[in-house]
Amino acid sequence: MCGIVGLYLKNPSLHDEIGKLFAPMMVAMTNRGPDSAGFAVYGDEVSEGIKLTLQHEEADYLWHELQAELESTYGGAVQMDVYSEAGAAVLKINASEEGIRSYLETNHPEVSVMSVGVSIEILKGMGLPEDVITRFGLSGMKGSHIIGHTRMATESAVTTEGSHPFTTGMDLCLAHNGSLSNHNRLRVELQREGIHFNTENDSEVAAGYLTWRLQEGDTLKQALESSLDVLDGFFTFVVGTQNGFAVIRDPIACKPAVMAETDDYVAFASEYHALADLPGIENAKLWEPEPATVYSWGGDAE
């Protein structure tokens, strides 16, 4: 089942309203995914260093003690925005991805890294979509584009780490509706190429494949076109990068999908009613994405 939604704002004047526009889209997908929900928002870029989204199973985790420890260790200012009700924090630090990952794995293995980049924040948790987005204050967020997922767990346990969206590389995000049949074999092959996985979810393998192809020099569009030959199963992907947004369906395209485009935005949803409250939707170009076709926008899209 599951529901996916995405919103790419072509009009920069709307960036301050992305959370307000997107929250109803997430809630509209509740019937398709009542077990857990999550979203990846792109914005608030760091000019130096990286930004990490961190999560802990305890809502009252002492994030500010971790912040002080990192400031002492790295000898500089460390910014941390805490979502106390969600057991999550967004860390901004002037460090390398490899260095900070290694430090956390050694000294704080209880902390999970949900995303790394200069723009992306992946925030997710268990429960109804409305409850999850309230914990994170989605309605007040700003950004250029955002991808969300509501999950109905049919193949694995309901956990925060198993919730979507997934990332396997800097500023990459993938939300998936469908099922892959060759993900176990492909996971092993990608691990040989240095791609790291945190779960057994097939969607994370799809994200890992895109990460690998991008590392090999593909554009986002080329990586997605390649996935049509490599990934077996049925899928609809909504993908985000630092400056890009893309949608693709498998050659059978049995999962529902609808898109809308105006001069101000591009929007995607599993069902139309998730788009119905967007401004100007009555004048939007509406279409069902064609099978085996990449639709992409933004500087990273081509």
Summary of the structure (lengths in Angstrom):
residues: 302
radius of gyration: 18.1
end to end distance: 30.2
largest distance: 54.6
contacts: 1057
relative contact order: 0.19
helix: 31%
strand: 30%
